[in-house]
Amino acid sequence: MKAIHIPSYAADPSTLSPSELPTPTPKGDEYLVRITHCSPQHADILHAQGKHQNNNAKRGWCFPPFVLGYDFAGVVHSLPSSASAELKKGDRVFGAAIGAFAEFVCVKGSAIRKIPDGLSNETACAMSGQAVSYASVVHIAKVQPGEIVMVSGASGGLGSVCCMVAKAVGAKVIALAGDEEKAGSMRQNMDVDAVILMKEGTDWMKKVMNFTNGTGVDVVLDNTGMVDDAIKCLAYFGRIVILGFAARKGIMEAVHMNKLLLKSITVIGYRFGESGRRFPDELQRIWNGYLGMLQDGRLKPLLYGRYDGLEDVGRALGDLAARKVSGKIVVKVAGEEEVARL
Ligand SMILES: NC(=O)c1ccc[n+]([C@@H]2O[C@H](COP(=O)([O-])OP(=O)(O)OC[C@H]3O[C@@H](n4cnc5c(N)ncnc54)[C@H](OP(=O)(O)O)[C@@H]3O)[C@@H](O)[C@H]2O)c1
C-alpha cells in the first residue's frame, strides 16, 4: 500500500511523500480499514517533527519508523473474530488512529464509529477529530444560552467547530482571527457574532470589551495558548478551557496566579483522548450529542482547498504550517471509481 512513512523525524513535513509499504496485518482484536479520506491537522506536523507530547518514550507513540496521520474515514475491509455485532465488512466508518495517512490502517473497534446515513465519508472525515470541540463547549465549559464565548484559533479544525457548537447552544460567539485574509473568509463563511483580528498590542482586546459592553466574555476556548490575554478579556467568574497550544511553538506560557484570583477565574485543561479512555460512558454521551448535531445539520464542516491522493498530504501539512487554512483539509485517498465500488 501507499503510506506517508516516517523513517526518521522530518523537520519540514511539507516535503513528505508516499512510499510503498506492506499492507498491515491486523492483530487479533483489530479491524482492517480501507481509507477513503484522511484529514491532516496541527498535531500531525508535531508528530512528524518529533515535537508532540506523544513522541514520548514512556508512552511510546509515534516513534520512527511509523506511518503518520490520525483522522480518517473509510470502509471496513476485514473484521476481527471478536467484532462487535454493530460493524460488518463494507460498513463506512470514521475515526482516529496513528497511521491514517495510508491506504489501509489497523484499528481497534473503540477507534472507529459507523458513519451515520446521510453523511458522506468526506464530511465524516472532516469532523472525526472535532468531538473534542463539542465536548469542550457542552460538557467542560457547560456554555449556557446567552453567554458570550470567545474562541482562539477560530479558523482551525477545533476552533471552527467550537464556534459552531457554541452558536448551536445559543451563545454569542467572538471568533479570533490571525490575519486579515482569514478574518475576511471567516466573516463570509462562519456564523459568528463577531470576528476580531488579533494583532500585536491590545487594540483587539478593546474590541472584545466593547462587544461585551465592558463586562468581558464568559468563556474562552483556547486553541492557541493565550491564557494571559484570555484573562484580560474575561468577565468576573469567567472560565477558560485550554484545548491546545497551536501558537506557542512548544514554549509554554507562565501565568501569574493572582490574576485568576482577582477575577475569580476558572481554568480547565481538557485532554479529550485520555478523558475518553478513562471515562468511556461519558465519551459515549459526548459522541451521541455530537453526532446528533451533525445529523440534524447544526454542524457542517468548513472544507478548505482540494487535496487529491496521498501525494497531496505534504502540501496539506505545508499549508497548515503556513496558517493558510480556514477550516479542515480533507485529502481524498481512494479514487472516485474505487469509492463507488467500496
Ligand atoms: N485538547 C485536546 O484533546 C486536543 C485534541 C486535538 C488537538 N488539540 C490541539 O488543539 C490545537 C488546535 O488544533 P487544530 O487541529 O484545530 O489546529 P489547526 O487546524 O492547525 O488550527 C490552529 C489555529 O490556530 C491558529 N494559530 C495561531 N498561531 C498559530 C501558529 N503559530 N501556527 C499554527 N496555527 C496558529 C490558526 O489560526 P490563525 O492563523 O487565524 O491564528 C489556526 O487556524 C493544537 O494545538 C492541537 O494540538 C487538542
The ligand as a Gaussian input file, in Angstrom:
#p B3LYP/6-31G(d) Opt

LIG

0 1
 N       -7.238000      19.092000      23.898000
 C       -7.301000      18.084000      23.065000
 O       -7.732000      16.980000      23.409000
 C       -6.841000      18.303000      21.650000
 C       -7.247000      17.445000      20.608000
 C       -6.811000      17.715000      19.310000
 C       -5.977000      18.798000      19.059000
 N       -5.565000      19.587000      20.107000
 C       -4.695000      20.764000      19.922000
 O       -5.535000      21.877000      19.653000
 C       -4.818000      22.856000      18.875000
 C       -5.640000      23.215000      17.653000
 O       -5.723000      22.078000      16.825000
 P       -6.358000      22.170000      15.360000
 O       -6.356000      20.804000      14.827000
 O       -7.606000      22.965000      15.423000
 O       -5.224000      23.018000      14.606000
 P       -5.361000      23.879000      13.274000
 O       -6.483000      23.382000      12.436000
 O       -3.997000      23.965000      12.698000
 O       -5.797000      25.306000      13.816000
 C       -4.986000      26.060000      14.685000
 C       -5.381000      27.505000      14.569000
 O       -4.539000      28.227000      15.464000
 C       -4.203000      29.481000      14.906000
 N       -2.773000      29.766000      15.100000
 C       -2.291000      30.831000      15.752000
 N       -0.970000      30.830000      15.752000
 C       -0.576000      29.744000      15.076000
 C        0.694000      29.222000      14.722000
 N        1.842000      29.818000      15.096000
 N        0.735000      28.085000      13.998000
 C       -0.402000      27.467000      13.628000
 N       -1.649000      27.921000      13.938000
 C       -1.731000      29.052000      14.650000
 C       -4.525000      29.423000      13.417000
 O       -5.467000      30.430000      13.158000
 P       -4.962000      31.897000      12.791000
 O       -3.886000      31.749000      11.756000
 O       -6.188000      32.568000      12.284000
 O       -4.461000      32.496000      14.059000
 C       -5.141000      28.065000      13.176000
 O       -6.343000      28.153000      12.455000
 C       -3.463000      22.216000      18.551000
 O       -2.519000      22.701000      19.477000
 C       -3.716000      20.724000      18.752000
 O       -2.534000      20.026000      19.077000
 C       -6.007000      19.363000      21.374000

